[in-house]
């Protein structure tokens, strides 16, 4: 497994590839996401084959890790919110319909 990880690291740090263009900002713990709109479109078409078209050196990887860690609290809170809605309105059913606050069994009652 270690050999495979080394191969991946060499590919990501390939100097023939352009530098990764955008990392995104660090997100503050009290950030309000209510005004955000998803860009949509085919923004990530270059990743369809599973590889990165960019060079990702170790310093950029460390910076990316910091950005990801800053977003972790928001992801955790979103999951808590989703679970609370499911638990309150549809526990034991397959899915919750958020606008009607009803549960539904579209998957044969596997929930």
C-alpha positions as CSV (number, residue, x, y, z in Angstrom):
1,X,0.0,0.0,0.0
2,X,2.9,2.4,0.8
3,X,4.2,2.0,-2.8
4,X,0.9,3.0,-4.2
5,X,0.7,6.1,-1.9
6,X,4.2,7.1,-3.1
7,X,3.1,6.7,-6.8
8,X,0.1,8.9,-6.1
9,X,2.2,11.6,-4.4
10,X,4.6,11.7,-7.3
11,X,1.7,12.1,-9.8
12,X,0.2,14.9,-7.7
13,X,3.5,16.7,-7.6
14,X,4.3,16.4,-11.3
15,X,6.0,19.6,-12.4
16,X,4.6,19.3,-16.0
17,X,1.1,20.0,-14.7
18,X,-0.2,23.5,-13.9
19,X,-0.6,24.6,-10.3
20,X,-4.0,24.0,-8.7
21,X,-6.0,27.1,-9.5
22,X,-8.3,27.6,-6.6
23,X,-8.5,26.5,-3.0
24,X,-11.3,28.6,-1.5
25,X,-11.3,30.6,1.6
26,X,-11.2,29.4,5.2
27,X,-14.7,29.4,6.6
28,X,-15.3,31.0,10.0
29,X,-17.3,29.0,12.5
30,X,-20.2,31.5,12.6
31,X,-20.4,31.9,8.8
32,X,-24.0,32.3,7.4
33,X,-24.6,30.1,4.4
34,X,-28.1,31.4,3.8
35,X,-27.1,33.7,0.9
36,X,-24.9,31.2,-1.0
37,X,-25.9,30.0,-4.4
38,X,-24.3,27.0,-6.0
39,X,-22.4,27.9,-9.3
40,X,-23.6,24.7,-11.1
41,X,-22.5,23.9,-14.6
42,X,-19.7,21.7,-15.6
43,X,-17.1,23.2,-13.3
44,X,-15.3,19.9,-12.5
45,X,-15.4,18.2,-15.8
46,X,-11.6,17.7,-15.7
47,X,-12.0,15.3,-12.8
48,X,-14.3,12.8,-14.7
49,X,-11.5,10.3,-15.2
50,X,-10.6,10.3,-11.5
51,X,-7.3,12.0,-11.7
52,X,-6.3,15.6,-11.0
53,X,-5.1,17.7,-14.0
54,X,-3.1,19.9,-11.5
55,X,0.1,19.7,-9.6
56,X,-0.5,19.6,-5.9
57,X,2.7,20.1,-3.9
58,X,2.9,19.3,-0.2
59,X,2.5,23.0,0.9
60,X,-0.7,23.3,-1.0
61,X,-1.9,20.0,0.3
62,X,-1.3,21.4,3.9
63,X,-3.2,24.6,3.1
64,X,-6.1,22.6,1.6
65,X,-6.2,20.5,4.8
66,X,-6.6,23.7,6.8
67,X,-9.5,24.9,4.6
68,X,-11.2,21.5,4.9
69,X,-10.8,21.5,8.7
70,X,-12.4,25.0,8.8
71,X,-15.4,23.6,6.9
72,X,-15.7,20.5,9.1
73,X,-17.9,22.2,11.8
74,X,-20.4,23.3,9.1
75,X,-20.6,19.8,7.6
76,X,-21.2,18.3,11.0
77,X,-23.9,20.8,11.8
78,X,-25.6,20.2,8.4
79,X,-25.6,16.4,9.2
80,X,-27.1,17.0,12.7
81,X,-29.8,19.2,11.1
82,X,-30.7,16.6,8.5
83,X,-30.7,13.8,11.1
84,X,-32.9,15.8,13.5
85,X,-35.5,16.3,10.7
86,X,-35.5,12.6,9.8
87,X,-35.7,11.6,13.4
88,X,-38.5,14.0,14.1
89,X,-40.7,13.5,11.0
90,X,-39.8,10.2,9.4
91,X,-37.9,7.9,11.8
92,X,-38.2,4.3,10.6
93,X,-39.2,5.3,7.1
94,X,-37.0,5.5,4.1
95,X,-36.9,9.3,3.6
96,X,-38.3,12.5,4.9
97,X,-40.0,15.1,2.7
98,X,-38.8,18.3,4.2
99,X,-41.5,20.7,2.9
100,X,-44.4,18.5,4.0
101,X,-42.6,17.2,7.1
102,X,-43.8,13.6,6.3
103,X,-41.9,10.3,5.9
104,X,-42.3,8.1,2.9
105,X,-41.2,4.5,2.0
106,X,-39.8,4.6,-1.5
107,X,-37.2,1.9,-0.8
108,X,-39.5,-0.9,0.5
109,X,-39.4,0.3,4.1
110,X,-35.7,-0.3,4.6
111,X,-35.4,2.8,6.8
